[in-house]
Structure formats: structure tokens, C-alpha cells
Amino acid sequence: MLEERINELIPLQKALNYFFNDPHLLNKALTHKSYANEIDIPVKNNERFEFLGDSVLDLIVSDYMIHEYVDLAEGALSKIRAAVVNEGCLAVLAKEIDLGQYLLLGKGEHLSGGRQKSSILANTYEAMVGALFCDSNFETVSRVLMPTLVVEIEKYKNTCNIRDFKSDLQEYTQGRLTCIPSYKVVGEIGPDHEKRFEVEVTVRNKVQGKGNGRSKKEAEQSAAMMALDNYLSDGGE
């Protein structure tokens, strides 16, 4: 049964252009907590890999930008990183390799469309990165992932150093919706010296964006950027 499952993951590894030395690590990265909680035999979910992958993504993106964008200030680099290592962006990258179809989900999560949920896809992408790091090393992770991440970095390079997404979102909501957005810290992960904040931005009592960052300000900028993207992609509604 397990070997059959490992064979099912071969197309995903082809899409990544990386074959795991230990494919069981990849399988663990694709095991959602809803699945682990439903089956009779003890199975570990992917949350520990997700925690690791989040840090690895931060590091490879930061390392790339430090070497490639020598003229950008720290604030601009932080905004670009927040835009790329963000739920919305990671969910898109996950969809590009059809990550959702390989997920092990509980029945309830599966029936509720979990394979297409941005939060689950983004978290699974991070878990996959964590598994990839455990299976190889920093250089390999960078080689495998940076070609797609660079596309996203370039997308924001010329805007993140001058745009204040929080101000832009407030201007948008005041002008279009006659209201202002509200930000709320919904989670804190990691030890004090490596803490990351998770923030939701709400407009008219509806969550319109989520973001995370090393500071509340960085997380709020990320959430505001996602909300703006959502509004613009919906035709300004």
C-alpha cells in the first residue's frame, strides 16, 4: 500500500525536477492533519515540515535578493519577501505543480474542497519545502525552487520598494466602499528570537487578505497586498 502511494508521487517529483532520496519524507509533507486524525494507525502530519519550510523559503529568497539586488534597502527587500513568501503566492505555486491532487486529506476536508483551499495549498507547499531541505541541502533547495520564485520576485521588484500596500488598501476601501480595513494578529509562531506574526485584514466584517512576517508591520503589508490583489482580480468589486 505504501509502495503504491510512493509510486503515485513520481509525477509530482518530475514536476519539481527533483527525485527524493527518501520519498517517505515527501509523503509525510503531503499528510494533512485531518487525514492523520481520521485513520486508525498513528501517522504524523506535515505541520513540523511546514514550520521548517517557512524558514527555508525566507532564507533562499533573502539570499537570492541580497546577491542580486545590491542597491535595494532592507525595507524594500522585506516587502518583496513578504509578497513572495505569502499564502496567496505560495498557493499559486502549489497549483502550478498540481500539489492539491497529491494531498492526503480527511474525508470532511476533502468534501469541503480542501484540495483547492489557498491556506492548505500554501501550508503544504511550505511542508514540501521542509521535506526537500531534509532530503538534500540548502543549495539543492535553492536550485529546485528559485526558477519559479524568481518570476514572483521580479513581479514585485519594481513596486515593493515604493508602494505602501496598507495605505493603498485604505485609499481603495475608502473610495470604493466608504470604509477602512481592520487588521488583527491571529497567530504567532516560533521562538521569541525567530517569531513570525500571522495577520488577517478585514473589510466590512469579511476577511479579504492574510499575511505573515517577522514583524506585525511586515505581516500587515503582506495581508494588505493580498487584499488588493483579491479586489483587483475581482474586477474592483
Secondary structure, DSSP 8 states (H G I E B T S, - for coil): -HHHHHHHTHHHHHHHT---SSHHHHHHHTB-HHHHTTSSS----SHHHHHHHHHHHHHHHHHHHHHH-TTS-HHHHHHHHHHHSSHHHHHHHHHHTTGGGG-B--HHHHHTTGGG-HHHHHHHHHHHHHHHHHHS-HHHHHHHHHHHHHHHHHHHHHHHTT--HHHHHHHHHHHHHSS--EEEEEEEES-GGG-EEEEEEEETTEEEEEEEESSHHHHHHHHHHHHHHHHHHTT--
